[in-house]
Amino acid sequence: MPSLYSRLISISSSCKYQITRAQCRLSLRESDNWFCEFDDDWNRRKRLHHIQDQRNRNTDIRQLFFQNNWEPTIHCPFEQRIGNTGDGGKWVCNIHQLQQKNVTPLIYSFGSKDDFGFERALKGELPTAEIHTFDLETYICPLNICIFHQVYAGDGKKNGTTSLKKVIYELRHQKREIDILKADIEGSEFIFFEEFLKAPKGVENSIAHEYSMSSMPYIRQILFEIHLEPNKDEEHSRRAHRLFEMFRSNNYAIFHKEPNLGDGQNLVEYGLLRLNAAFFIKPP
């Protein structure tokens, strides 16, 4: 299980005193060492997650799909926007914890269009971070900011695309933790994440699926923009439902949702945080 600290102390926003690691063992375990909260607060967080999660697949109706489905189920107490204002910036959960890691943070950024504002801002917050940027076209990363790779992100099977698993293997990051994966790839996010998250053939249950994913690095945060086709075909709604259900079955919870006001019915920014499987077990 990934560990961010050998010793974790946080300040409660509601109580002006310190909480020690010994007092937040439950939240540490069920958040994979991301949250440190008193048990009562953590159990309240879990109950709220499950209440909202039950309401998240509400309708297939294409009109106002994102108004009726897939709201955040958890809250990050120190959420911070990283990158340019407008399109391109992303909201990151508790970046201060990455600043305190005792290993080099690893960042993947898919979709650049020669705009490296996200990478520059991340490097300012995480000076030691190793940032890899990927795009269909060829660009040059700013000096000492990132490493550029020309990649057509997809499932690795169609139109010369490259899958996330292949990228990870080629960069030899199988045993690394990817702290942030950002993707703004203009509709290719569906096949890109579906291929990565799907259970291999012959895997019949969640335990076996989790074991099959153990050869892949632990990805802590996924920040992406989802693009629905502008027509009113409800198959696009059902595919979006399936994608979010795949995230959930791989232990991701939504912590941020933000419509792109350029086309708010079809383009929405999401932030997802990976937690321990125990968090997703519905409490009695």
PyMOL commands that set and color helices and strands:
alter all, ss='L'
color gray80, all
select helices_A, chain A and resi 21-30+39-54+65-68+95-99+117-125+164-170+189-197+206-215+234-249+277-280
alter helices_A, ss='H'
color red, helices_A
select strands_A, chain A and resi 10-11+18-19+79-82+90-93+106-110+130-135+147-150+178-183+219-227+252-259+267-274
alter strands_A, ss='S'
color yellow, strands_A
deselect
rebuild
show_as cartoon
